[in-house]
Amino acid sequence: MHILIIGAAGMVGRKLTDRLVADGQLAGKPITALSLVDVVAPEKPTAFPGRVTAWASDISAPNTAGPMIGARPDVIFHLAAIVSGEAEADFDKGYRINLDGTRQLYEAIRQEGLRAPYHPRVVFTSSIAVYGAPFHAVIDDEFFHTPLTSYGTQKAIGELLLTDYSRKGFLDGIGIRLPTICVRPGKPNKAASGFFSNIIREPLAGQEAILPVGDDVMHWHASPRSAVGFLIHAATMNLEPLGWRRNLTMPGVAATIGEELDALRKIGGDKALKLVRREPDPVIIKIVSGWPQRFNAARATSLGFSAENSFEEIVRAHVDDELGGNVP
C-alpha cells in the first residue's frame, strides 16, 4: 500500500507518519511506500523499511498536485492548511492554500482517473470553524454551516468539493472536522486557537504563557493522540454508512479556560499556574466569539471514532507523549 501525506511536516502529520511506520500496515495491508509532502521538506522516517520520498512543495502552485498523484497512492491524507489566525489576516494566502490547493488536489485525482481507473481514499481534515453563530447550546451534524471566518469558509467549501468529487466517483473521500488539537507540542503557531495549548504547554515546561481571553470561554478539544486515531480510522473504515454525507464532526471534550487552568494546577501545581499571564487581545476575543463551544458527535461515535473524556486526560496525554510521563 502506498500512502501520501500532504502536510507531513506539521505536528499531526509527523505523528501520523510515526504511527504508520510503527504499525507497518493499514487496513490489514502492509505499507510499502510513503510519500511525504509539505511546504518544507518533511523528515524521512529512518525506521521504515519500504520506499520513502519526502519533498517540499506547495499544492496551490500550478502543476504541482499532478506529480504527487501520478504515483497513484492508495490513501491520501490531506492535512495541509493555513491556520485560522493567518487565514483571517492574509485573505489571499488563506484562499490560495486552503481552497485553491484543495481543489487542485481533487482535480489532479480526477484527471489521473480519466487516464486509467483510479479511486483513492482521501481523508480531508476540516474544522469545527465551518460552524458560525448564532449557535444552539449543543451543535450536531445537522446544524447549518454559516462560518464567520475566512478559514471556516475555506474549510466548508473544501467539504462540499470532497462530497461532490466522491459522489461523481472520482475519489472515495471523508472529511473529519477536528476539534482544537490540544496540547500541541512544539512552538506556538499562528492559529487563533493556539493559546489553548500555549497556556498548558509552556507552564509545564517552566515558561510563561499569555492568556488572551476570559476564563468563561469554552471550546471543543482533543489530543494529538486522538487526532491520529481519527485519521487512521477514517482511512480504514467502511464509508457506505455515510451515504453522501461525507463529513463528520469528531468527538472531543468541551472545556472552559477555567477548567483548563484547573487541570494545569492539578498536574503542574501552583508554580505552573502562576506562569499564565492574562493579557486580553480584542482580535482573538472576536474570532473566538464566533466559534461553537459544545458538540454532539454521536454520528461519528456510532461509526467508531473516540476521544478523551476530560481535559485532564488531554493534559496527561501530553505529559505521557511529550514529557516522558514526568512534569519537569
Buried (B, 14 or more C-beta within 10 A) or exposed (E): BBBBBBBBBBBBBBBBBBBBBEEEEBEEEEBBBBBBBBBEBBEEBEEBEBEBBBBEBBBBEEEBBBEBBEEBBBBBBBBBBBBBBBBBBBEEBBBBBBBBBBBBBBBBBBBBBEEEEBEBBBBBBBBBBBBBEEBEEEBEBEBEBBBBBBBBBBBBBBBBBBBBBBEEEBBBBBBBBBBBBBBBBEEBBBBBBBBBBBBBBBBBBEEEBBBBBEBEBBBBBBBBBBBBBBBBBBBBBEBEEBEEEBBBBBBBBBBBBEBBBBBBBEBBEEEBBEBBEEEEBEEBBEBBEBBBBBBBBEBBBEBEBBBBEEBBBBBBBBBEBBBEEEBE
